[in-house]
């Protein structure tokens, strides 16, 4: 796992300074503490930081082909590289290392930009083709690895993190639309970032920059999420196919020349990964779990069941309210406002695990692929209940919503019922539109933050409502929240996190499964539960889903009460330039009075405040 960066000046006489590339690579030393490198040829430059996982002594980047006409910087792991290497050697290519990086380089020589179709794994890469005066970049299918870029009339800049692009001297101007998107989703979805002009390459996309003459930038999708259920197979066929793909995905991700372990939450997904790892591991699997003193949030008893069953080398740590002291550190590593408070335990378990291993496997992706979220049940109920045509629903339920007083039962329900029932999932937001209007004020040119999710639902070709919900989450919540959280938290601690359930072969198999195999009679992840029934204790299968939540609701009313009151009352708060702090204080008072749980709203404001302090170089 590594960090990549680069710059191309469109004026061929304008050489990229080595100092600038060094500043960019220094900004992401945490992503690769083991090695660094740069390649500069006048107006083009590539930079790299390495976390050594495979071929520890080799694999220095930037890496070139035999004649130096093609150079690559690559972040990630391609798990089918041994098979690709054998094939390419058979075609006459000579390898100097045992790395997946060199396999990609030679594959590009063979196939050009179509090489990404052959890659099985997680990646963000940039290939500099000097003969064609072309830069080819790509991001993996699910969006596990990040890629930021900036382009103006003079240059193109890219990097693994936003701070890396900023290190090239890009102005750090906050995008008002990015703030709207942030308070809608809890994150800023691609292709936008929170900084004007800096963009994110979306999942499963390539970027091609021709810079020989007039700069020409093309963005293209090379893979997509397509739900095409096959009703011709029986349940036993699906179970056999799923087990085989899961086994293969886990086995491939055990390749490593450094110590390896697993995150273990006690839920079905991480427990399944540990169970499958145990099939292939000749030594006890190292497992790492995080718990809470508040019993309602603590899954350690379930993690211990799995650790005992598979005789893992198990390690635990407890998260306490003082963990919020990490806020400044999280802001530094996440680069953008990020409202998912589970960033705290994810960061802590990554730091904890790194003291024992360099690579971990994670169970992320199971909820999206196999319909494991509680909100799927909620959305489906709303979808079935609201049978009125869209215009009539808007009139009837919209009128009821306007007439009902705030805090009265049914106020929120009538809001969702007033929407097109096929688009209800898009309208579930962190801050409701009316709240965002009060918080941010009306700004010209700003569109509702729900627009991105509405567009995904409207272009979906999925044949049923649950599949459309899954497709929405795969494009948004998974790619922009879950995977960002794990990447930033793990790489902040120089830890590589691998996600076998998001192997694209596993994903494509799930896309072909009828939704009745995922959500059946209110039972979520039906097919995955059935597949792992003989591997996991019944208590793991039946205990209510807890996720990786943090007891902010309690902390903000007790241990952290003074902290948030102080932050929201500071006249010199950098957030005051963007949000109405008087409204924020009103939200805080209501939360502390127990009127309603506003903990996620409060956390989103706290993180914004901390992020702005980091951006402006102010004390945290």
C-alpha positions in Angstrom: 0.0 0.0 0.0 1.4 3.3 -1.0 0.8 7.0 -1.9 1.2 8.4 -5.4 1.4 11.9 -6.9 2.5 13.8 -9.9 2.4 17.0 -12.0 2.5 17.8 -15.7 3.2 21.3 -16.8 1.6 22.0 -20.2 4.4 24.3 -21.1 7.2 21.9 -22.1 9.9 24.4 -21.1 8.5 24.7 -17.6 10.4 22.1 -15.5 8.8 20.6 -12.5 11.0 21.4 -9.4 12.2 18.4 -7.5 11.4 20.3 -4.3 7.7 20.5 -5.2 7.5 16.7 -5.7 9.3 16.2 -2.4 6.8 18.4 -0.6 3.9 16.3 -2.2 5.4 13.0 -1.1 6.3 14.3 2.3 2.6 15.2 2.8 1.7 11.5 2.6 4.7 9.8 4.4 2.1 8.0 6.6 0.9 6.1 3.5 4.4 4.8 2.7 7.1 5.1 5.5 9.4 2.5 4.0 10.6 4.1 0.8 10.1 7.1 -1.5 10.9 8.0 -5.1 10.4 10.5 -7.8 10.9 10.6 -11.6 11.2 14.0 -13.3 11.7 14.6 -17.0 11.5 18.4 -17.5 7.8 19.2 -17.4 6.5 15.9 -16.2 7.0 14.4 -12.7 5.8 11.4 -10.7 6.2 10.9 -6.9 5.8 7.9 -4.6 5.8 6.7 -1.0 5.9 3.0 -0.3 4.6 0.7 2.4 6.4 -2.5 1.5 4.1 -5.6 1.5 5.2 -7.8 -1.4 8.9 -8.1 -2.6 10.0 -6.0 0.3 13.5 -5.4 -1.0 12.4 -4.7 -4.6 9.5 -2.8 -6.1 10.9 0.7 -5.9 8.7 3.2 -7.7 8.3 5.1 -9.9 9.0 2.0 -12.0 9.7 1.9 -15.8 9.6 -0.6 -18.6 12.8 -1.8 -20.2 13.5 1.2 -22.4 12.2 3.9 -20.0 9.4 5.0 -22.3 6.6 4.1 -19.8 6.6 4.8 -16.1 4.1 3.9 -13.4 3.2 4.9 -9.8 0.7 2.5 -8.2 -1.2 2.4 -4.9 -3.0 -0.8 -3.9 -2.8 -4.5 -4.4 -3.6 -6.6 -7.5 -4.2 -10.1 -6.2 -4.1 -11.9 -9.6 -0.7 -10.6 -10.4 1.1 -14.1 -10.2 -1.2 -15.3 -13.0 -0.7 -12.1 -15.0 3.0 -12.4 -14.6 3.1 -16.0 -15.9 1.0 -14.9 -18.9 3.2 -11.9 -19.7 6.4 -13.9 -19.3 5.0 -16.3 -21.8 4.6 -13.4 -24.2 8.3 -12.5 -23.8 8.2 -9.8 -21.1 11.2 -9.8 -18.8 10.5 -9.1 -15.0 13.0 -7.6 -12.6 10.8 -7.8 -9.5 8.1 -10.0 -7.9 5.6 -7.1 -7.7 2.1 -6.5 -9.0 3.3 -3.1 -10.1 5.5 -4.5 -12.8 2.7 -6.8 -14.0 0.5 -3.8 -14.5 3.3 -2.0 -16.4 3.8 -4.9 -18.9 0.1 -5.4 -19.1 -0.3 -1.8 -20.2 2.4 -2.4 -22.9 0.2 -5.3 -24.2 -3.3 -3.9 -23.8 -3.0 -0.2 -23.4 -5.9 1.4 -21.4 -7.9 -1.9 -21.5 -5.4 -3.3 -19.0 -7.7 -2.3 -16.1 -10.2 -4.9 -17.2 -7.7 -7.6 -16.2 -6.9 -6.2 -12.7 -8.5 -8.0 -9.7 -8.0 -6.0 -6.6 -7.8 -2.4 -5.2 -5.9 0.3 -7.0 -5.2 3.8 -7.9 -2.6 4.2 -10.6 -0.9 6.6 -13.0 1.0 5.5 -16.1 3.1 8.0 -17.9 3.5 7.1 -21.6 6.3 9.3 -22.9 6.0 8.2 -26.5 2.3 9.1 -26.8 2.7 12.1 -24.3 -0.2 10.6 -22.4 -0.9 10.1 -18.7 -3.3 7.2 -18.0 -4.9 7.0 -14.6 -7.4 4.6 -13.1 -9.3 3.8 -9.9 -10.6 0.4 -8.8 -14.1 -0.8 -9.4 -15.4 -0.2 -5.9 -13.5 2.9 -5.0 -11.3 1.4 -2.3 -8.3 3.5 -3.2 -8.5 7.3 -3.6 -7.4 9.6 -6.4 -7.6 13.4 -6.3 -6.7 15.7 -9.2 -6.6 19.4 -10.3 -6.3 20.9 -13.7 -6.1 24.5 -15.0 -4.6 26.1 -18.1 -1.1 25.5 -16.9 -0.9 22.2 -15.3 -2.4 18.9 -14.1 -1.7 17.7 -10.6 -2.8 14.4 -8.9 -2.3 12.7 -5.6 -3.6 10.0 -3.3 -4.9 12.6 -0.8 -6.3 16.1 -1.1 -3.4 17.5 1.1 -1.0 16.1 -1.5 -2.6 18.2 -4.3 -2.7 21.2 -2.0 1.0 20.8 -1.4 1.5 21.7 -5.1 0.3 25.2 -4.3 -3.4 24.9 -5.2 -5.5 27.5 -3.5 -7.5 26.1 -0.5 -10.9 27.7 -1.2 -13.9 26.0 0.3 -16.6 25.0 -2.2 -20.1 26.1 -1.0 -21.7 23.3 -3.0 -19.3 20.9 -1.2 -20.7 22.2 2.1 -24.3 21.6 1.0 -23.3 18.0 -0.1 -21.5 17.4 3.2 -24.4 18.4 5.4 -26.7 16.3 3.2 -24.6 13.1 3.1 -22.0 13.4 5.8 -19.3 13.4 3.1 -18.6 15.2 -0.2 -19.4 12.7 -3.0 -17.2 12.4 -6.1 -16.4 13.9 -8.5 -16.5 17.0 -6.3 -14.2 17.7 -3.3 -14.6 20.2 -0.5 -12.0 22.4 -2.2 -12.9 24.4 -5.3 -11.1 23.0 -8.4 -9.9 19.8 -6.8 -11.8 16.7 -8.0 -12.0 13.0 -7.1 -11.9 10.4 -9.9 -15.0 8.3 -9.3 -14.9 4.5 -8.6 -14.5 2.3 -11.7 -13.3 5.2 -13.9 -10.2 6.0 -15.9 -8.7 9.4 -16.7 -6.6 10.0 -19.8 -4.7 13.2 -20.3 -3.1 13.8 -23.7 -0.5 16.6 -23.2 1.5 16.6 -26.5 -0.4 19.6 -27.8 -3.6 21.3 -26.5 -4.3 19.5 -23.2 -7.1 17.0 -23.6 -8.7 15.3 -20.6 -11.1 12.4 -20.9 -12.9 10.6 -18.0 -14.5 7.2 -18.8 -16.3 4.4 -16.9 -14.8 1.0 -17.5 -17.0 -1.1 -15.2 -20.5 -0.7 -13.7 -22.9 -2.0 -11.2 -25.6 -3.9 -13.0 -28.2 -6.0 -11.2 -29.4 -8.7 -13.6 -31.0 -11.5 -11.5 -30.9 -15.0 -12.8 -34.0 -16.9 -11.6 -32.9 -20.1 -13.3 -30.6 -21.4 -10.4 -31.8 -23.0 -7.2 -30.7 -21.9 -3.8 -28.2 -24.7 -3.4 -26.5 -23.6 -6.6 -26.2 -20.1 -5.3 -24.8 -21.3 -2.0 -22.1 -23.4 -3.7 -21.1 -20.5 -6.0 -21.0 -18.0 -3.2 -18.9 -20.1 -0.9 -16.4 -20.8 -3.8 -16.1 -17.1 -4.6 -15.7 -16.0 -1.0 -13.1 -18.7 -0.4 -11.1 -17.6 -3.5 -11.4 -13.9 -2.6 -10.1 -14.5 1.0 -7.3 -16.9 -0.2 -6.0 -14.4 -2.7 -5.8 -11.7 -0.1 -3.6 -13.7 2.2 -0.5 -13.2 0.0 1.9 -11.0 1.9 5.6 -10.9 2.8 4.8 -9.1 6.1 2.6 -10.0 9.2 -1.2 -10.2 8.5 -4.4 -10.2 10.6 -8.1 -9.2 10.6 -10.5 -6.7 12.0 -13.1 -8.6 14.0 -16.2 -6.7 15.1 -18.4 -9.7 16.1 -20.8 -9.1 13.2 -21.5 -11.6 10.4 -19.2 -10.1 7.8 -16.0 -9.8 9.7 -16.7 -13.2 11.4 -17.1 -14.8 8.0 -13.8 -13.4 6.8 -12.0 -14.7 9.9 -13.7 -18.2 9.5 -12.5 -18.3 5.9 -9.0 -17.1 6.7 -8.7 -19.9 9.2 -9.3 -22.5 6.4 -6.1 -21.4 4.7 -3.9 -20.1 7.6 -1.3 -22.5 9.0 -0.9 -20.4 12.1 -3.6 -18.7 14.4 -5.2 -15.7 12.7 -4.4 -12.5 14.5 -7.7 -10.7 15.3 -8.3 -7.1 16.5 -11.5 -5.8 18.1 -12.7 -2.5 19.6 -15.3 -2.3 22.4 -17.2 0.3 24.4 -18.0 0.6 28.1 -21.6 1.3 27.1 -23.1 -2.1 26.7 -25.6 -1.1 24.0 -22.7 -0.3 21.7 -20.3 -3.2 22.7 -19.9 -6.2 20.5 -16.8 -7.6 22.2 -18.6 -10.7 23.6 -19.5 -11.7 20.0 -16.0 -11.1 18.8 -14.7 -13.3 21.6 -17.0 -16.1 20.5 -15.4 -16.1 17.0 -11.9 -15.8 18.5 -12.5 -18.8 20.7 -14.1 -20.9 18.0 -11.2 -20.3 15.6 -8.5 -20.1 18.3 -7.2 -16.8 17.0 -4.5 -14.7 18.6 -7.0 -12.1 19.8 -6.5 -8.5 20.9 -8.9 -6.0 22.3 -9.1 -2.3 23.2 -11.8 -0.1 24.7 -13.0 3.3 23.3 -13.7 6.0 25.8 -15.1 9.5 25.6 -11.6 11.0 25.6 -11.1 9.4 22.2 -12.7 12.6 20.8 -9.4 14.2 21.5 -8.4 12.6 18.2 -10.6 15.1 16.3 -7.7 17.2 15.2 -5.7 14.2 14.1 -8.7 12.7 12.2 -9.2 16.1 10.4 -5.6 16.0 9.3 -5.8 12.6 7.8 -9.4 12.7 6.4 -8.6 15.9 4.4 -12.3 16.7 4.0 -15.2 17.1 6.5 -16.4 13.6 7.4 -19.4 13.1 9.6 -19.2 9.4 10.3 -18.2 9.2 14.0 -17.2 5.5 13.5 -14.0 7.1 12.2 -12.9 7.2 15.8 -13.0 3.4 16.5 -11.7 2.6 13.0 -8.7 4.8 13.6 -8.1 3.3 17.0 -8.4 -0.3 15.9 -6.0 0.5 13.0 -3.4 2.0 15.3 -3.9 -0.9 17.7 -3.5 -3.5 14.9 -0.4 -1.8 13.4 1.5 -2.6 16.5 1.2 -6.3 15.6 0.7 -6.5 11.8 1.1 -4.6 8.6 -1.9 -6.0 6.7 -5.5 -6.7 7.9 -8.5 -8.1 6.2 -11.8 -6.3 6.8 -15.5 -7.4 6.5 -16.7 -4.2 4.7 -19.1 -4.6 1.8 -21.3 -7.4 3.1 -24.2 -5.1 4.0 -24.3 -3.4 0.5 -23.9 -6.6 -1.5 -26.3 -8.8 0.5 -28.8 -6.2 1.8 -27.7 -6.2 5.4 -28.7 -2.7 6.5 -31.7 -2.0 8.7 -32.6 0.9 6.4 -33.4 -1.5 3.6 -36.3 -2.8 5.7 -37.4 0.8 6.5 -37.2 2.0 2.9 -39.1 -1.1 1.7 -41.9 -0.4 4.2 -42.3 3.1 3.0 -42.2 2.0 -0.7 -44.9 -0.5 -0.1 -47.1 1.7 2.0 -47.1 4.8 -0.3 -49.2 3.7 -3.2 -50.4 7.1 -4.2 -49.2 8.5 -7.6 -46.3 10.9 -7.2 -48.3 14.1 -7.7 -51.1 13.1 -5.4 -48.6 11.9 -2.8 -46.9 15.3 -2.9 -50.2 17.0 -2.4 -51.7 14.8 0.3 -48.6 13.9 2.4 -46.9 17.2 1.6 -49.9 19.2 3.0 -50.0 16.9 6.1 -46.3 17.5 6.6 -46.6 21.3 6.5 -49.6 21.3 8.9 -48.0 19.0 11.5 -46.1 20.9 14.3 -42.4 20.3 14.8 -41.5 17.3 17.1 -45.0 15.9 16.6 -45.2 12.2 15.8 -45.6 11.7 12.0 -43.8 14.9 11.0 -40.9 13.0 9.5 -43.0 10.1 8.1 -45.2 12.5 6.1 -42.1 14.1 4.6 -40.9 10.8 3.1 -44.4 9.8 2.0 -44.6 13.1 0.1 -41.8 11.9 -2.2 -41.9 9.6 -5.2 -41.9 6.2 -3.6 -39.3 4.9 -6.0 -36.9 7.7 -4.9 -37.5 7.7 -1.1 -33.9 6.5 -0.3 -32.4 9.7 -1.9 -34.3 11.9 0.6 -32.8 10.4 3.8 -30.1 12.9 4.7 -28.0 13.9 7.6 -29.5 17.4 7.8 -33.0 17.8 6.3 -33.3 20.5 3.5 -35.0 23.0 5.8 -32.3 22.5 8.4 -29.5 23.0 5.8 -31.3 26.2 4.6 -31.2 27.6 8.2 -27.6 26.4 8.8 -26.0 27.5 5.5 -28.4 30.2 4.4 -29.6 30.5 0.8 -26.8 30.8 -1.7 -27.1 31.4 -5.4 -26.2 28.5 -7.7 -26.3 25.9 -4.9 -28.4 22.8 -5.7 -29.9 20.4 -3.2 -27.4 17.9 -2.0 -29.8 15.0 -2.7 -29.3 15.5 -6.4 -26.5 13.0 -6.8 -28.5 10.2 -5.2 -31.6 11.1 -7.2 -29.6 10.9 -10.4 -28.3 7.4 -9.5 -31.8 6.1 -8.7 -33.3 7.6 -11.9 -30.7 6.0 -14.2 -30.8 2.7 -12.4 -31.8 -0.3 -14.5 -32.2 -2.6 -11.5 -35.4 -4.7 -11.7 -36.6 -4.2 -8.2 -36.7 -1.7 -5.3 -34.2 -3.5 -3.0 -31.6 -3.8 -5.8 -32.0 -0.1 -6.6 -31.3 0.6 -2.9 -28.2 -1.6 -3.0 -27.0 0.1 -6.1 -27.5 3.5 -4.5 -25.4 2.5 -1.4 -22.7 0.9 -3.6 -22.3 4.2 -5.5 -22.6 6.5 -2.5 -22.4 5.3 1.1 -19.9 2.5 0.5 -17.6 4.4 -1.9 -17.7 7.8 -0.2 -18.1 6.9 3.5 -17.2 3.3 4.4 -14.2 2.9 2.2 -12.9 6.4 2.7 -13.1 5.8 6.5 -11.2 2.6 6.3 -8.6 3.9 3.8 -7.8 7.1 5.7 -7.8 5.4 9.2 -5.6 2.5 8.2 -3.2 4.5 6.0 -2.8 7.1 8.7 -1.3 4.3 10.7 0.7 2.8 7.8 -1.6 -0.3 7.8 -2.9 -1.9 4.6 -6.6 -2.9 4.8 -7.9 -5.5 2.3 -11.6 -6.1 1.7 -12.3 -9.6 0.3 -16.1 -9.2 0.2 -15.6 -6.4 -2.3 -13.7 -8.6 -4.7 -15.4 -7.7 -8.0 -16.1 -11.4 -8.8 -18.0 -11.7 -5.5 -19.9 -8.5 -6.3 -20.8 -9.6 -9.8 -22.1 -12.9 -8.4 -24.3 -11.0 -5.9 -25.6 -8.8 -8.7 -26.9 -11.9 -10.4 -28.7 -13.1 -7.3 -32.5 -12.4 -7.0 -33.1 -9.9 -4.2 -35.3 -12.5 -2.4 -32.0 -14.3 -1.6 -30.7 -11.2 0.2 -33.7 -9.8 2.0 -36.3 -12.5 2.8 -39.2 -11.9 5.0 -37.4 -9.2 7.0 -34.3 -11.4 7.3 -31.3 -9.5 6.0 -28.3 -11.1 4.3 -30.3 -14.3 4.0 -27.9 -16.0 1.5 -24.7 -15.0 3.3 -26.2 -16.3 6.7 -27.1 -19.6 5.0 -23.7 -19.9 3.4 -21.9 -19.4 6.8 -24.4 -21.3 8.9 -22.0 -24.2 9.7 -19.1 -21.8 10.4 -20.5 -19.2 12.8 -22.2 -19.6 16.2 -26.0 -19.0 16.2 -25.5 -16.0 18.5 -23.5 -14.3 15.8 -26.3 -14.9 13.3 -29.2 -13.7 15.4 -28.0 -10.8 17.5 -29.3 -7.4 16.4 -27.1 -5.4 14.0 -25.1 -2.8 15.9 -22.7 -1.5 13.3 -19.6 0.4 14.5 -21.5 3.2 16.2 -20.1 5.5 18.9 -22.2 6.5 21.9 -22.1 10.2 21.0 -25.7 10.6 22.1 -24.7 9.9 25.7 -21.2 11.6 25.5 -22.6 14.9 24.2 -25.1 15.0 27.1 -22.4 14.1 29.7 -18.7 13.8 29.4 -18.4 15.9 26.2 -21.0 18.5 27.1 -18.6 21.3 28.0 -16.4 20.6 24.9 -19.2 21.1 22.4 -20.7 24.1 24.3 -17.3 25.7 24.1 -16.8 25.0 20.4 -20.2 26.3 19.4 -19.9 29.5 21.6 -16.5 30.7 20.2 -17.0 33.9 18.3 -13.7 33.2 16.5 -14.7 29.7 15.4 -13.6 29.3 11.7 -17.0 27.6 11.1 -18.8 30.9 11.8 -17.8 32.0 8.3 -19.9 29.2 6.8 -22.7 28.2 9.2 -25.1 29.9 11.5 -23.6 29.0 14.9 -26.7 30.4 16.7 -28.8 27.6 15.0 -26.0 25.1 15.9 -26.3 26.2 19.6 -30.1 25.7 19.3 -29.6 22.2 18.0 -27.2 21.5 20.9 -29.7 22.7 23.5 -32.4 20.5 22.1 -30.1 17.5 22.2 -29.0 18.1 25.7 -32.6 18.6 26.8 -33.4 15.2 25.4 -35.9 16.6 22.9 -34.4 14.7 20.0 -31.1 12.9 19.3 -29.0 15.4 17.3 -25.7 13.7 18.0 -24.9 13.2 14.3 -25.7 16.8 13.5 -23.4 17.9 16.4 -20.6 15.6 15.3 -20.8 16.9 11.7 -20.4 20.5 13.0 -17.6 19.5 15.3 -15.7 17.8 12.5 -16.2 20.8 10.2 -14.9 23.2 12.9 -11.8 21.0 13.5 -11.2 20.5 9.7 -11.3 24.2 9.1 -8.8 24.8 11.9 -6.5 22.3 10.3 -6.9 23.9 6.9 -6.2 27.4 8.2 -3.4 26.3 10.6 -5.3 27.3 13.7 -4.9 25.7 17.1 -7.3 22.7 17.6 
